[in-house]
Amino acid sequence: MVYGMATAYMMTGEEIFLEAAEKGTEYLRDHMRFVDLDEDVIYWYHGIDVQGEREQKIFTSEFGDDYNAIPAYEQIYVLTGPLQTYRVNGDPRIIDDTEKTIKFRTYAPALMVVARS
């Protein structure tokens, strides 16, 4: 959704789309991102189980083919929307998130699962 809103802004110039892309990016950063200060890396949660006011973060995949692993495609896919937003607004936090997510990929290769064909 974030990618689509940023792209819609790029195509139309309508501020409502940029606002949606920026809010979506902030939501991802606030709820789906984990910053590991010790290793200076970022990784992204697979999902969130919301029970009323309580959020339970889900780190590893719950899907059958990569169950209990950290899928590489999820770590990269989560960046597509914010990066498209970066192309529009130049927010340096987005590039920092991106670089530290890529660093996580090189930091923890044994934990990552690459898509199987």
CORWOHU-V7358 format. One record per pair of residues at least 24 apart in sequence whose ideal C-beta (glycine too) atoms are under 10 Angstrom apart, sorted by the first residue. I is the first residue (numbers start at 1). J is the second residue. D is the distance in whole Angstrom. If there is no record, write none. Layout:
i	j	d
I	J	D
I	J	D
This chain:
i	j	d
1	27	10
1	81	7
2	26	10
2	27	8
2	28	7
2	78	9
2	79	10
2	80	8
2	81	3
2	82	6
2	83	9
2	84	7
2	85	6
3	77	10
3	79	10
3	80	5
3	81	4
3	82	9
3	83	8
3	84	5
3	85	8
4	81	8
4	84	9
5	81	8
5	84	9
5	85	8
5	88	10
6	80	9
6	81	7
6	82	8
6	83	9
6	84	4
6	85	4
6	86	9
6	87	7
6	88	6
6	89	9
7	81	9
7	84	6
7	85	10
7	87	9
7	88	9
9	84	9
9	85	9
9	87	10
9	88	6
9	89	9
10	84	8
10	85	10
10	87	7
10	88	6
17	88	9
18	85	8
18	88	6
18	89	7
20	85	10
21	81	7
21	82	8
21	84	7
21	85	4
21	86	10
21	88	7
21	89	8
22	82	9
22	85	6
22	88	9
22	89	7
22	91	8
23	85	10
24	81	6
24	82	8
24	85	8
25	81	7
25	82	5
25	83	9
25	84	9
25	85	5
25	86	8
25	89	9
25	91	8
25	93	9
25	94	7
25	97	9
26	82	9
26	85	10
26	91	10
26	93	10
28	78	7
28	79	9
28	81	7
28	82	6
28	85	10
28	94	10
28	97	9
29	82	8
29	93	7
29	94	9
29	97	7
31	55	7
31	57	8
32	57	8
32	78	7
33	78	8
33	82	10
33	97	7
33	100	10
33	101	9
34	59	8
34	104	9
35	96	10
35	97	9
35	100	8
36	100	8
36	103	10
36	104	8
36	107	9
36	108	10
39	100	9
39	103	8
39	104	8
39	107	6
39	108	9
40	99	10
40	100	7
40	103	7
40	104	9
40	107	9
41	99	10
41	100	5
41	101	7
41	102	9
41	103	5
41	104	4
41	105	9
41	106	9
41	107	5
41	108	8
42	75	9
42	78	10
42	79	10
42	96	8
42	97	6
42	98	9
42	99	9
42	100	4
42	101	5
42	102	9
42	103	8
42	104	6
43	70	7
43	74	9
43	75	6
43	78	9
43	100	9
43	101	7
43	103	10
43	104	5
43	105	9
43	107	9
43	108	8
43	111	9
43	112	10
44	70	9
44	74	7
44	75	6
44	76	9
44	77	9
44	78	5
44	79	8
44	97	9
44	101	7
44	104	9
45	74	9
45	78	9
46	70	8
46	71	8
46	74	6
46	75	10
46	78	10
47	74	10
59	111	10
60	111	9
60	113	9
61	113	8
65	113	8
65	115	9
65	116	6
66	112	10
66	113	5
66	114	9
66	115	8
66	116	8
67	113	9
68	113	9
69	111	7
69	112	7
69	113	4
69	114	10
70	104	9
70	105	9
70	108	7
70	110	10
70	111	5
70	112	5
70	113	7
71	112	7
71	113	5
71	114	8
71	115	7
72	105	7
72	109	9
72	111	10
72	112	5
72	113	6
72	114	5
72	115	7
73	112	10
73	113	9
73	114	8
73	115	6
74	112	10
74	113	9
75	101	6
75	102	9
75	104	7
75	105	6
75	108	10
75	112	7
76	101	8
76	102	8
76	105	8
